[in-house]
Amino acid sequence: MSKRTSIGSWAYTIGPYGPNPIDFDTVCDKLKALGFDGLELGAFPPHPNPGNPNGPDDAWPGTLASKAQRQELKAKMLERGLGFSGIAANLWGEKLINTDDQTKYIAEFKRNCEFAVDTGIGGVRVDTVQPPTIHREVDYATALSRVTKTWQTCADIAADHGLNMTWEFEPGFAFNKPSDIVRIHDAVNRTNFGLLYDTCHGQMVGVVGARQEGDKEVYASQTDLIHRLAGRINHIHLIDSDDTCHKDATGADETSAHPPFGEGHLNFHVIVPELLKASNVPHDWWTIDLCFWPDAWAATERCKTYLDKLVEWYG
């Protein structure tokens, strides 16, 4: 069966698009016209979301507080002929590493699981929330324990809802060295928990070593990282890399830049076959990620054209 194609909707709502986000219906109309099979939902305003974690439920644009509203969204997506490849849970307002109490993080994760079930989404994406500089404030063993124990609980919640859970490691968040990634995956030790492999993050984490605290831990090529993570990957994002990070408001490196296909130097004829051999993905989605790219809307069509070629060659 050929791979289904999607793109992360957050590309049109955050970063450069934050002051003037593109509304959900417009995004869906364009993706359908370009021949996408669906999208990956950034579940935060103004796109459909489970609501403000600090309440009230109707305080945010795009909030679908009731099951009926969510099932209506599911029905509308089916009418459009579009599906959801996953959901990026809005957990960035929560604390994970710099607190002994992850109750609120877990409660919000559960709320996103309920939203995913109601809208027909099969997997929830997470990250470690705090930047890598948190390692200067919290000792490694404590930070590791907080993440792994919390994610064990979350993975169990996801399993109870029939969902997969995927961790998107990246330079902008803590535990961004290859050994960290393997250590956390081993420690969580849940069959529905895996790694989200984004080819741009793979380059920046595994080859460049961007924003790694202390000594860098890198490989000669991305394929070496993919081999290290074999059997652990349960979700895939495909996009190019030019070995740079997106810059924050102060001009400092934040996370991977995510340039469109052709504006970086990744060799997908090498990377994609290795990913296919190394991954254990429980679905047939390949997802484009243009997060923080300044002209993501304009770049979407040419990225879809290139992704279609990858599907033709390898999908």
ChimeraX commands (.cxc) that place a marker at each C-alpha (Angstrom):
marker #1 position 0.00,0.00,0.00 radius 0.5
marker #1 position 1.31,3.45,-0.93 radius 0.5
marker #1 position 2.18,5.88,1.85 radius 0.5
marker #1 position -0.38,8.52,2.76 radius 0.5
marker #1 position 0.89,12.10,2.85 radius 0.5
marker #1 position 0.27,14.83,5.41 radius 0.5
marker #1 position 1.80,18.04,6.75 radius 0.5
marker #1 position 1.95,19.53,10.23 radius 0.5
marker #1 position -0.68,22.25,10.60 radius 0.5
marker #1 position 1.47,24.11,13.16 radius 0.5
marker #1 position 3.57,25.43,10.28 radius 0.5
marker #1 position 0.72,27.87,9.60 radius 0.5
marker #1 position -0.06,28.95,13.17 radius 0.5
marker #1 position 3.19,29.52,15.12 radius 0.5
marker #1 position 6.52,31.24,14.61 radius 0.5
marker #1 position 6.32,33.62,11.62 radius 0.5
marker #1 position 2.60,32.83,11.27 radius 0.5
marker #1 position 1.80,33.50,14.93 radius 0.5
marker #1 position 0.61,37.09,14.40 radius 0.5
marker #1 position -1.52,36.11,11.39 radius 0.5
marker #1 position -2.28,32.36,11.45 radius 0.5
marker #1 position -4.01,30.64,8.54 radius 0.5
marker #1 position -7.41,29.31,9.56 radius 0.5
marker #1 position -8.07,25.59,9.64 radius 0.5
marker #1 position -10.65,25.44,6.85 radius 0.5
marker #1 position -8.35,27.33,4.49 radius 0.5
marker #1 position -5.51,24.94,5.32 radius 0.5
marker #1 position -7.72,21.92,4.70 radius 0.5
marker #1 position -8.98,23.31,1.39 radius 0.5
marker #1 position -5.46,23.92,0.14 radius 0.5
marker #1 position -4.14,20.53,1.26 radius 0.5
marker #1 position -7.04,18.77,-0.43 radius 0.5
marker #1 position -6.43,20.73,-3.64 radius 0.5
marker #1 position -2.74,19.75,-3.56 radius 0.5
marker #1 position -3.61,16.07,-3.17 radius 0.5
marker #1 position -2.61,15.51,0.45 radius 0.5
marker #1 position -4.28,12.62,2.22 radius 0.5
marker #1 position -4.50,14.53,5.48 radius 0.5
marker #1 position -2.73,16.65,8.04 radius 0.5
marker #1 position -1.05,16.34,11.40 radius 0.5
marker #1 position -2.91,18.51,13.86 radius 0.5
marker #1 position -1.18,21.10,15.99 radius 0.5
marker #1 position -3.86,21.07,18.68 radius 0.5
marker #1 position -3.62,24.67,19.77 radius 0.5
marker #1 position -5.30,27.94,18.74 radius 0.5
marker #1 position -6.66,28.80,16.33 radius 0.5
marker #1 position -6.86,25.25,14.94 radius 0.5
marker #1 position -9.07,22.61,16.61 radius 0.5
marker #1 position -7.93,21.88,20.13 radius 0.5
marker #1 position -9.21,20.44,23.44 radius 0.5
marker #1 position -9.28,23.87,25.11 radius 0.5
marker #1 position -7.23,26.08,27.39 radius 0.5
marker #1 position -5.52,23.89,30.01 radius 0.5
marker #1 position -6.08,26.68,32.52 radius 0.5
marker #1 position -9.78,27.01,31.61 radius 0.5
marker #1 position -12.42,27.93,30.82 radius 0.5
marker #1 position -12.89,25.57,27.89 radius 0.5
marker #1 position -14.29,28.24,25.58 radius 0.5
marker #1 position -11.48,30.74,26.19 radius 0.5
marker #1 position -9.44,29.79,23.13 radius 0.5
marker #1 position -10.20,30.01,19.41 radius 0.5
marker #1 position -10.70,26.57,17.92 radius 0.5
marker #1 position -11.71,24.91,21.17 radius 0.5
marker #1 position -13.84,21.80,20.75 radius 0.5
marker #1 position -14.85,21.10,24.32 radius 0.5
marker #1 position -17.57,18.52,23.73 radius 0.5
marker #1 position -17.43,15.06,22.21 radius 0.5
marker #1 position -20.17,16.07,19.77 radius 0.5
marker #1 position -18.08,18.97,18.45 radius 0.5
marker #1 position -15.09,16.69,18.00 radius 0.5
marker #1 position -17.06,14.03,16.21 radius 0.5
marker #1 position -18.42,16.73,13.93 radius 0.5
marker #1 position -14.82,17.65,13.05 radius 0.5
marker #1 position -14.08,13.98,12.36 radius 0.5
marker #1 position -17.12,13.79,10.05 radius 0.5
marker #1 position -16.13,16.97,8.20 radius 0.5
marker #1 position -12.63,15.62,7.62 radius 0.5
marker #1 position -14.08,12.42,6.21 radius 0.5
marker #1 position -16.34,14.46,3.92 radius 0.5
marker #1 position -13.27,16.31,2.66 radius 0.5
marker #1 position -11.48,13.02,2.09 radius 0.5
marker #1 position -8.79,13.97,4.59 radius 0.5
marker #1 position -7.46,12.14,7.64 radius 0.5
marker #1 position -5.28,12.94,10.64 radius 0.5
marker #1 position -1.79,11.44,10.78 radius 0.5
marker #1 position -1.37,12.42,14.43 radius 0.5
marker #1 position -1.72,15.16,17.01 radius 0.5
marker #1 position 0.89,17.46,18.54 radius 0.5
marker #1 position -0.38,17.90,22.09 radius 0.5
marker #1 position -0.17,21.38,23.55 radius 0.5
marker #1 position 1.98,20.62,26.61 radius 0.5
marker #1 position 4.46,23.50,26.39 radius 0.5
marker #1 position 2.72,25.42,29.17 radius 0.5
marker #1 position 3.29,22.51,31.56 radius 0.5
marker #1 position 6.34,21.59,33.63 radius 0.5
marker #1 position 8.02,18.23,33.14 radius 0.5
marker #1 position 11.66,18.38,34.23 radius 0.5
marker #1 position 11.78,21.32,36.63 radius 0.5
marker #1 position 9.20,20.05,39.11 radius 0.5
marker #1 position 8.55,17.05,41.34 radius 0.5
marker #1 position 4.85,17.23,40.53 radius 0.5
marker #1 position 3.87,16.27,36.97 radius 0.5
marker #1 position 0.16,15.91,37.83 radius 0.5
marker #1 position -0.94,18.76,35.60 radius 0.5
marker #1 position 1.22,17.58,32.69 radius 0.5
marker #1 position -0.31,14.11,32.95 radius 0.5
marker #1 position -3.85,15.48,33.21 radius 0.5
marker #1 position -3.35,17.60,30.10 radius 0.5
marker #1 position -1.85,14.65,28.25 radius 0.5
marker #1 position -4.92,12.59,29.13 radius 0.5
marker #1 position -7.18,15.38,27.87 radius 0.5
marker #1 position -5.35,15.32,24.54 radius 0.5
marker #1 position -5.77,11.55,24.38 radius 0.5
marker #1 position -9.52,11.94,24.84 radius 0.5
marker #1 position -9.55,14.60,22.11 radius 0.5
marker #1 position -7.58,12.28,19.80 radius 0.5
marker #1 position -10.02,9.41,20.31 radius 0.5
marker #1 position -13.03,11.66,19.68 radius 0.5
marker #1 position -11.56,13.01,16.44 radius 0.5
marker #1 position -10.23,9.70,15.13 radius 0.5
marker #1 position -6.51,10.41,15.62 radius 0.5
marker #1 position -4.29,7.42,16.35 radius 0.5
marker #1 position -1.18,8.87,17.98 radius 0.5
marker #1 position 0.00,11.68,20.29 radius 0.5
marker #1 position 3.29,13.55,19.92 radius 0.5
marker #1 position 5.29,14.81,22.92 radius 0.5
marker #1 position 8.64,16.41,23.65 radius 0.5
marker #1 position 10.61,17.13,26.82 radius 0.5
marker #1 position 9.13,20.66,27.11 radius 0.5
marker #1 position 12.11,22.39,28.76 radius 0.5
marker #1 position 15.13,23.63,26.75 radius 0.5
marker #1 position 18.48,21.83,27.03 radius 0.5
marker #1 position 19.75,24.54,29.37 radius 0.5
marker #1 position 17.56,22.95,32.06 radius 0.5
marker #1 position 20.42,20.48,32.54 radius 0.5
marker #1 position 22.33,23.33,34.22 radius 0.5
marker #1 position 19.59,23.58,36.86 radius 0.5
marker #1 position 18.45,19.98,37.41 radius 0.5
marker #1 position 20.92,17.12,37.80 radius 0.5
marker #1 position 20.86,14.49,35.07 radius 0.5
marker #1 position 19.57,11.57,37.15 radius 0.5
marker #1 position 16.68,13.59,38.57 radius 0.5
marker #1 position 15.73,14.97,35.16 radius 0.5
marker #1 position 15.88,11.52,33.60 radius 0.5
marker #1 position 13.73,10.01,36.33 radius 0.5
marker #1 position 11.09,12.74,36.03 radius 0.5
marker #1 position 10.79,12.32,32.27 radius 0.5
marker #1 position 10.75,8.53,32.18 radius 0.5
marker #1 position 8.34,8.01,35.07 radius 0.5
marker #1 position 5.95,10.62,33.72 radius 0.5
marker #1 position 6.08,9.15,30.23 radius 0.5
marker #1 position 5.50,5.65,31.53 radius 0.5
marker #1 position 2.26,6.92,33.05 radius 0.5
marker #1 position 1.37,8.80,29.86 radius 0.5
marker #1 position 2.11,5.81,27.64 radius 0.5
marker #1 position -0.17,3.70,29.80 radius 0.5
marker #1 position -2.91,6.33,29.48 radius 0.5
marker #1 position -2.42,6.39,25.71 radius 0.5
marker #1 position -2.60,2.59,25.59 radius 0.5
marker #1 position -5.83,2.67,27.59 radius 0.5
marker #1 position -7.22,4.92,24.84 radius 0.5
marker #1 position -5.91,2.70,22.04 radius 0.5
marker #1 position -3.27,5.27,21.03 radius 0.5
marker #1 position 0.42,5.33,20.22 radius 0.5
marker #1 position 2.74,7.88,21.82 radius 0.5
marker #1 position 5.73,9.31,19.98 radius 0.5
marker #1 position 8.60,11.44,21.29 radius 0.5
marker #1 position 10.00,14.04,18.89 radius 0.5
marker #1 position 13.59,14.57,20.01 radius 0.5
marker #1 position 15.12,17.81,18.76 radius 0.5
marker #1 position 17.93,20.28,19.54 radius 0.5
marker #1 position 15.57,22.78,21.18 radius 0.5
marker #1 position 14.59,20.49,24.06 radius 0.5
marker #1 position 16.40,18.61,26.82 radius 0.5
marker #1 position 17.89,15.15,26.31 radius 0.5
marker #1 position 19.02,15.87,22.77 radius 0.5
marker #1 position 21.99,13.50,22.53 radius 0.5
marker #1 position 21.71,10.08,20.84 radius 0.5
marker #1 position 22.56,8.23,24.06 radius 0.5
marker #1 position 19.87,10.24,25.90 radius 0.5
marker #1 position 17.30,9.24,23.30 radius 0.5
marker #1 position 18.09,5.54,23.59 radius 0.5
marker #1 position 18.27,5.72,27.39 radius 0.5
marker #1 position 14.84,7.32,27.73 radius 0.5
marker #1 position 13.22,4.99,25.21 radius 0.5
marker #1 position 14.63,1.98,27.05 radius 0.5
marker #1 position 13.52,3.33,30.43 radius 0.5
marker #1 position 9.94,4.12,29.37 radius 0.5
marker #1 position 9.73,0.57,28.00 radius 0.5
marker #1 position 6.18,0.59,26.65 radius 0.5
marker #1 position 5.21,-1.10,23.39 radius 0.5
marker #1 position 3.08,1.88,22.27 radius 0.5
marker #1 position 5.89,4.39,22.98 radius 0.5
marker #1 position 8.41,5.20,20.26 radius 0.5
marker #1 position 10.47,7.88,18.61 radius 0.5
marker #1 position 9.37,10.45,16.07 radius 0.5
marker #1 position 12.18,10.64,13.54 radius 0.5
marker #1 position 12.24,14.03,11.82 radius 0.5
marker #1 position 14.98,14.07,9.16 radius 0.5
marker #1 position 15.90,17.69,9.94 radius 0.5
marker #1 position 16.11,17.00,13.68 radius 0.5
marker #1 position 18.04,13.83,12.92 radius 0.5
marker #1 position 20.65,15.90,11.12 radius 0.5
marker #1 position 20.85,18.59,13.80 radius 0.5
marker #1 position 20.90,16.16,16.74 radius 0.5
marker #1 position 22.88,13.29,15.25 radius 0.5
marker #1 position 25.38,15.03,12.97 radius 0.5
marker #1 position 25.62,18.71,13.96 radius 0.5
marker #1 position 25.04,18.26,17.71 radius 0.5
marker #1 position 23.17,21.56,17.93 radius 0.5
marker #1 position 22.47,22.86,21.44 radius 0.5
marker #1 position 23.94,19.83,23.18 radius 0.5
marker #1 position 25.12,20.69,26.69 radius 0.5
marker #1 position 28.70,19.70,27.48 radius 0.5
marker #1 position 30.62,17.47,25.08 radius 0.5
marker #1 position 28.96,16.93,21.71 radius 0.5
marker #1 position 27.80,13.47,20.78 radius 0.5
marker #1 position 27.55,13.15,17.01 radius 0.5
marker #1 position 27.94,10.73,14.12 radius 0.5
marker #1 position 29.56,11.05,10.72 radius 0.5
marker #1 position 26.20,10.72,8.99 radius 0.5
marker #1 position 22.49,10.58,9.68 radius 0.5
marker #1 position 22.37,6.94,8.68 radius 0.5
marker #1 position 24.56,6.12,11.69 radius 0.5
marker #1 position 21.95,7.70,13.97 radius 0.5
marker #1 position 19.15,5.85,12.19 radius 0.5
marker #1 position 20.97,2.55,12.75 radius 0.5
marker #1 position 21.39,3.41,16.43 radius 0.5
marker #1 position 17.65,3.99,16.72 radius 0.5
marker #1 position 16.59,0.93,14.71 radius 0.5
marker #1 position 13.36,-0.64,15.93 radius 0.5
marker #1 position 12.47,2.38,18.07 radius 0.5
marker #1 position 10.99,4.73,15.44 radius 0.5
marker #1 position 7.17,4.78,15.31 radius 0.5
marker #1 position 6.52,8.03,13.39 radius 0.5
marker #1 position 8.29,9.86,10.55 radius 0.5
marker #1 position 8.59,13.50,9.50 radius 0.5
marker #1 position 10.40,14.24,6.24 radius 0.5
marker #1 position 12.00,17.62,5.49 radius 0.5
marker #1 position 15.40,19.01,4.48 radius 0.5
marker #1 position 18.21,20.49,6.61 radius 0.5
marker #1 position 20.89,23.08,5.95 radius 0.5
marker #1 position 22.66,22.39,9.28 radius 0.5
marker #1 position 21.19,25.51,10.90 radius 0.5
marker #1 position 18.69,26.26,13.64 radius 0.5
marker #1 position 15.69,28.52,13.60 radius 0.5
marker #1 position 16.47,31.64,15.63 radius 0.5
marker #1 position 14.43,32.89,18.57 radius 0.5
marker #1 position 13.46,36.52,19.13 radius 0.5
marker #1 position 16.95,37.31,20.48 radius 0.5
marker #1 position 18.73,35.74,17.53 radius 0.5
marker #1 position 19.86,32.67,19.46 radius 0.5
marker #1 position 19.52,29.12,18.15 radius 0.5
marker #1 position 16.17,27.57,19.09 radius 0.5
marker #1 position 15.46,24.37,17.16 radius 0.5
marker #1 position 15.95,22.92,13.68 radius 0.5
marker #1 position 15.20,25.29,10.80 radius 0.5
marker #1 position 13.14,22.87,8.65 radius 0.5
marker #1 position 13.94,24.28,5.19 radius 0.5
marker #1 position 11.80,22.97,2.30 radius 0.5
marker #1 position 13.06,20.08,0.19 radius 0.5
marker #1 position 15.85,21.30,-2.06 radius 0.5
marker #1 position 16.90,24.17,0.19 radius 0.5
marker #1 position 19.13,21.93,2.30 radius 0.5
marker #1 position 21.59,19.17,1.51 radius 0.5
marker #1 position 20.03,15.94,2.80 radius 0.5
marker #1 position 20.26,12.94,0.49 radius 0.5
marker #1 position 16.83,11.35,0.82 radius 0.5
marker #1 position 17.84,8.56,-1.55 radius 0.5
marker #1 position 20.11,7.37,1.24 radius 0.5
marker #1 position 18.07,8.42,4.28 radius 0.5
marker #1 position 14.61,7.15,3.33 radius 0.5
marker #1 position 15.60,3.55,2.51 radius 0.5
marker #1 position 17.51,3.36,5.80 radius 0.5
marker #1 position 14.52,4.77,7.69 radius 0.5
marker #1 position 12.25,2.18,6.13 radius 0.5
marker #1 position 14.54,-0.62,7.27 radius 0.5
marker #1 position 15.04,0.81,10.77 radius 0.5
marker #1 position 11.55,1.99,11.65 radius 0.5
marker #1 position 8.65,0.20,13.28 radius 0.5
marker #1 position 5.83,2.53,12.26 radius 0.5
marker #1 position 2.30,1.24,13.01 radius 0.5
marker #1 position 0.65,3.30,10.24 radius 0.5
marker #1 position 1.23,4.37,6.63 radius 0.5
marker #1 position 1.68,8.15,7.01 radius 0.5
marker #1 position 4.63,10.25,5.86 radius 0.5
marker #1 position 4.45,13.83,7.18 radius 0.5
marker #1 position 6.11,17.06,6.03 radius 0.5
marker #1 position 7.23,19.43,8.79 radius 0.5
marker #1 position 7.78,23.09,7.87 radius 0.5
marker #1 position 7.76,24.32,11.46 radius 0.5
marker #1 position 9.07,27.90,11.79 radius 0.5
marker #1 position 9.77,28.22,8.04 radius 0.5
marker #1 position 8.93,31.84,7.15 radius 0.5
marker #1 position 7.09,31.10,3.89 radius 0.5
marker #1 position 5.66,27.69,4.74 radius 0.5
marker #1 position 2.38,28.44,2.99 radius 0.5
marker #1 position 4.12,29.18,-0.31 radius 0.5
marker #1 position 6.52,26.25,0.12 radius 0.5
marker #1 position 3.80,23.67,0.72 radius 0.5
marker #1 position 3.07,22.90,-2.92 radius 0.5
marker #1 position 6.67,22.24,-3.93 radius 0.5
marker #1 position 7.22,20.15,-0.81 radius 0.5
marker #1 position 4.18,18.07,-1.70 radius 0.5
marker #1 position 5.57,17.57,-5.21 radius 0.5
marker #1 position 8.84,16.28,-3.79 radius 0.5
marker #1 position 7.13,14.09,-1.20 radius 0.5
marker #1 position 5.07,12.55,-4.00 radius 0.5
marker #1 position 8.33,11.59,-5.69 radius 0.5
marker #1 position 9.61,10.00,-2.49 radius 0.5
marker #1 position 6.37,8.02,-2.23 radius 0.5
marker #1 position 6.75,6.94,-5.86 radius 0.5
marker #1 position 10.33,5.83,-5.31 radius 0.5
marker #1 position 10.17,4.34,-1.82 radius 0.5
marker #1 position 6.63,4.49,-0.44 radius 0.5
marker link #1:1,2 radius 0.2
marker link #1:2,3 radius 0.2
marker link #1:3,4 radius 0.2
marker link #1:4,5 radius 0.2
marker link #1:5,6 radius 0.2
marker link #1:6,7 radius 0.2
marker link #1:7,8 radius 0.2
marker link #1:8,9 radius 0.2
marker link #1:9,10 radius 0.2
marker link #1:10,11 radius 0.2
marker link #1:11,12 radius 0.2
marker link #1:12,13 radius 0.2
marker link #1:13,14 radius 0.2
marker link #1:14,15 radius 0.2
marker link #1:15,16 radius 0.2
marker link #1:16,17 radius 0.2
marker link #1:17,18 radius 0.2
marker link #1:18,19 radius 0.2
marker link #1:19,20 radius 0.2
marker link #1:20,21 radius 0.2
marker link #1:21,22 radius 0.2
marker link #1:22,23 radius 0.2
marker link #1:23,24 radius 0.2
marker link #1:24,25 radius 0.2
marker link #1:25,26 radius 0.2
marker link #1:26,27 radius 0.2
marker link #1:27,28 radius 0.2
marker link #1:28,29 radius 0.2
marker link #1:29,30 radius 0.2
marker link #1:30,31 radius 0.2
marker link #1:31,32 radius 0.2
marker link #1:32,33 radius 0.2
marker link #1:33,34 radius 0.2
marker link #1:34,35 radius 0.2
marker link #1:35,36 radius 0.2
marker link #1:36,37 radius 0.2
marker link #1:37,38 radius 0.2
marker link #1:38,39 radius 0.2
marker link #1:39,40 radius 0.2
marker link #1:40,41 radius 0.2
marker link #1:41,42 radius 0.2
marker link #1:42,43 radius 0.2
marker link #1:43,44 radius 0.2
marker link #1:44,45 radius 0.2
marker link #1:45,46 radius 0.2
marker link #1:46,47 radius 0.2
marker link #1:47,48 radius 0.2
marker link #1:48,49 radius 0.2
marker link #1:49,50 radius 0.2
marker link #1:50,51 radius 0.2
marker link #1:51,52 radius 0.2
marker link #1:52,53 radius 0.2
marker link #1:53,54 radius 0.2
marker link #1:54,55 radius 0.2
marker link #1:55,56 radius 0.2
marker link #1:56,57 radius 0.2
marker link #1:57,58 radius 0.2
marker link #1:58,59 radius 0.2
marker link #1:59,60 radius 0.2
marker link #1:60,61 radius 0.2
marker link #1:61,62 radius 0.2
marker link #1:62,63 radius 0.2
marker link #1:63,64 radius 0.2
marker link #1:64,65 radius 0.2
marker link #1:65,66 radius 0.2
marker link #1:66,67 radius 0.2
marker link #1:67,68 radius 0.2
marker link #1:68,69 radius 0.2
marker link #1:69,70 radius 0.2
marker link #1:70,71 radius 0.2
marker link #1:71,72 radius 0.2
marker link #1:72,73 radius 0.2
marker link #1:73,74 radius 0.2
marker link #1:74,75 radius 0.2
marker link #1:75,76 radius 0.2
marker link #1:76,77 radius 0.2
marker link #1:77,78 radius 0.2
marker link #1:78,79 radius 0.2
marker link #1:79,80 radius 0.2
marker link #1:80,81 radius 0.2
marker link #1:81,82 radius 0.2
marker link #1:82,83 radius 0.2
marker link #1:83,84 radius 0.2
marker link #1:84,85 radius 0.2
marker link #1:85,86 radius 0.2
marker link #1:86,87 radius 0.2
marker link #1:87,88 radius 0.2
marker link #1:88,89 radius 0.2
marker link #1:89,90 radius 0.2
marker link #1:90,91 radius 0.2
marker link #1:91,92 radius 0.2
marker link #1:92,93 radius 0.2
marker link #1:93,94 radius 0.2
marker link #1:94,95 radius 0.2
marker link #1:95,96 radius 0.2
marker link #1:96,97 radius 0.2
marker link #1:97,98 radius 0.2
marker link #1:98,99 radius 0.2
marker link #1:99,100 radius 0.2
marker link #1:100,101 radius 0.2
marker link #1:101,102 radius 0.2
marker link #1:102,103 radius 0.2
marker link #1:103,104 radius 0.2
marker link #1:104,105 radius 0.2
marker link #1:105,106 radius 0.2
marker link #1:106,107 radius 0.2
marker link #1:107,108 radius 0.2
marker link #1:108,109 radius 0.2
marker link #1:109,110 radius 0.2
marker link #1:110,111 radius 0.2
marker link #1:111,112 radius 0.2
marker link #1:112,113 radius 0.2
marker link #1:113,114 radius 0.2
marker link #1:114,115 radius 0.2
marker link #1:115,116 radius 0.2
marker link #1:116,117 radius 0.2
marker link #1:117,118 radius 0.2
marker link #1:118,119 radius 0.2
marker link #1:119,120 radius 0.2
marker link #1:120,121 radius 0.2
marker link #1:121,122 radius 0.2
marker link #1:122,123 radius 0.2
marker link #1:123,124 radius 0.2
marker link #1:124,125 radius 0.2
marker link #1:125,126 radius 0.2
marker link #1:126,127 radius 0.2
marker link #1:127,128 radius 0.2
marker link #1:128,129 radius 0.2
marker link #1:129,130 radius 0.2
marker link #1:130,131 radius 0.2
marker link #1:131,132 radius 0.2
marker link #1:132,133 radius 0.2
marker link #1:133,134 radius 0.2
marker link #1:134,135 radius 0.2
marker link #1:135,136 radius 0.2
marker link #1:136,137 radius 0.2
marker link #1:137,138 radius 0.2
marker link #1:138,139 radius 0.2
marker link #1:139,140 radius 0.2
marker link #1:140,141 radius 0.2
marker link #1:141,142 radius 0.2
marker link #1:142,143 radius 0.2
marker link #1:143,144 radius 0.2
marker link #1:144,145 radius 0.2
marker link #1:145,146 radius 0.2
marker link #1:146,147 radius 0.2
marker link #1:147,148 radius 0.2
marker link #1:148,149 radius 0.2
marker link #1:149,150 radius 0.2
marker link #1:150,151 radius 0.2
marker link #1:151,152 radius 0.2
marker link #1:152,153 radius 0.2
marker link #1:153,154 radius 0.2
marker link #1:154,155 radius 0.2
marker link #1:155,156 radius 0.2
marker link #1:156,157 radius 0.2
marker link #1:157,158 radius 0.2
marker link #1:158,159 radius 0.2
marker link #1:159,160 radius 0.2
marker link #1:160,161 radius 0.2
marker link #1:161,162 radius 0.2
marker link #1:162,163 radius 0.2
marker link #1:163,164 radius 0.2
marker link #1:164,165 radius 0.2
marker link #1:165,166 radius 0.2
marker link #1:166,167 radius 0.2
marker link #1:167,168 radius 0.2
marker link #1:168,169 radius 0.2
marker link #1:169,170 radius 0.2
marker link #1:170,171 radius 0.2
marker link #1:171,172 radius 0.2
marker link #1:172,173 radius 0.2
marker link #1:173,174 radius 0.2
marker link #1:174,175 radius 0.2
marker link #1:175,176 radius 0.2
marker link #1:176,177 radius 0.2
marker link #1:177,178 radius 0.2
marker link #1:178,179 radius 0.2
marker link #1:179,180 radius 0.2
marker link #1:180,181 radius 0.2
marker link #1:181,182 radius 0.2
marker link #1:182,183 radius 0.2
marker link #1:183,184 radius 0.2
marker link #1:184,185 radius 0.2
marker link #1:185,186 radius 0.2
marker link #1:186,187 radius 0.2
marker link #1:187,188 radius 0.2
marker link #1:188,189 radius 0.2
marker link #1:189,190 radius 0.2
marker link #1:190,191 radius 0.2
marker link #1:191,192 radius 0.2
marker link #1:192,193 radius 0.2
marker link #1:193,194 radius 0.2
marker link #1:194,195 radius 0.2
marker link #1:195,196 radius 0.2
marker link #1:196,197 radius 0.2
marker link #1:197,198 radius 0.2
marker link #1:198,199 radius 0.2
marker link #1:199,200 radius 0.2
marker link #1:200,201 radius 0.2
marker link #1:201,202 radius 0.2
marker link #1:202,203 radius 0.2
marker link #1:203,204 radius 0.2
marker link #1:204,205 radius 0.2
marker link #1:205,206 radius 0.2
marker link #1:206,207 radius 0.2
marker link #1:207,208 radius 0.2
marker link #1:208,209 radius 0.2
marker link #1:209,210 radius 0.2
marker link #1:210,211 radius 0.2
marker link #1:211,212 radius 0.2
marker link #1:212,213 radius 0.2
marker link #1:213,214 radius 0.2
marker link #1:214,215 radius 0.2
marker link #1:215,216 radius 0.2
marker link #1:216,217 radius 0.2
marker link #1:217,218 radius 0.2
marker link #1:218,219 radius 0.2
marker link #1:219,220 radius 0.2
marker link #1:220,221 radius 0.2
marker link #1:221,222 radius 0.2
marker link #1:222,223 radius 0.2
marker link #1:223,224 radius 0.2
marker link #1:224,225 radius 0.2
marker link #1:225,226 radius 0.2
marker link #1:226,227 radius 0.2
marker link #1:227,228 radius 0.2
marker link #1:228,229 radius 0.2
marker link #1:229,230 radius 0.2
marker link #1:230,231 radius 0.2
marker link #1:231,232 radius 0.2
marker link #1:232,233 radius 0.2
marker link #1:233,234 radius 0.2
marker link #1:234,235 radius 0.2
marker link #1:235,236 radius 0.2
marker link #1:236,237 radius 0.2
marker link #1:237,238 radius 0.2
marker link #1:238,239 radius 0.2
marker link #1:239,240 radius 0.2
marker link #1:240,241 radius 0.2
marker link #1:241,242 radius 0.2
marker link #1:242,243 radius 0.2
marker link #1:243,244 radius 0.2
marker link #1:244,245 radius 0.2
marker link #1:245,246 radius 0.2
marker link #1:246,247 radius 0.2
marker link #1:247,248 radius 0.2
marker link #1:248,249 radius 0.2
marker link #1:249,250 radius 0.2
marker link #1:250,251 radius 0.2
marker link #1:251,252 radius 0.2
marker link #1:252,253 radius 0.2
marker link #1:253,254 radius 0.2
marker link #1:254,255 radius 0.2
marker link #1:255,256 radius 0.2
marker link #1:256,257 radius 0.2
marker link #1:257,258 radius 0.2
marker link #1:258,259 radius 0.2
marker link #1:259,260 radius 0.2
marker link #1:260,261 radius 0.2
marker link #1:261,262 radius 0.2
marker link #1:262,263 radius 0.2
marker link #1:263,264 radius 0.2
marker link #1:264,265 radius 0.2
marker link #1:265,266 radius 0.2
marker link #1:266,267 radius 0.2
marker link #1:267,268 radius 0.2
marker link #1:268,269 radius 0.2
marker link #1:269,270 radius 0.2
marker link #1:270,271 radius 0.2
marker link #1:271,272 radius 0.2
marker link #1:272,273 radius 0.2
marker link #1:273,274 radius 0.2
marker link #1:274,275 radius 0.2
marker link #1:275,276 radius 0.2
marker link #1:276,277 radius 0.2
marker link #1:277,278 radius 0.2
marker link #1:278,279 radius 0.2
marker link #1:279,280 radius 0.2
marker link #1:280,281 radius 0.2
marker link #1:281,282 radius 0.2
marker link #1:282,283 radius 0.2
marker link #1:283,284 radius 0.2
marker link #1:284,285 radius 0.2
marker link #1:285,286 radius 0.2
marker link #1:286,287 radius 0.2
marker link #1:287,288 radius 0.2
marker link #1:288,289 radius 0.2
marker link #1:289,290 radius 0.2
marker link #1:290,291 radius 0.2
marker link #1:291,292 radius 0.2
marker link #1:292,293 radius 0.2
marker link #1:293,294 radius 0.2
marker link #1:294,295 radius 0.2
marker link #1:295,296 radius 0.2
marker link #1:296,297 radius 0.2
marker link #1:297,298 radius 0.2
marker link #1:298,299 radius 0.2
marker link #1:299,300 radius 0.2
marker link #1:300,301 radius 0.2
marker link #1:301,302 radius 0.2
marker link #1:302,303 radius 0.2
marker link #1:303,304 radius 0.2
marker link #1:304,305 radius 0.2
marker link #1:305,306 radius 0.2
marker link #1:306,307 radius 0.2
marker link #1:307,308 radius 0.2
marker link #1:308,309 radius 0.2
marker link #1:309,310 radius 0.2
marker link #1:310,311 radius 0.2
marker link #1:311,312 radius 0.2
marker link #1:312,313 radius 0.2
marker link #1:313,314 radius 0.2
marker link #1:314,315 radius 0.2
view
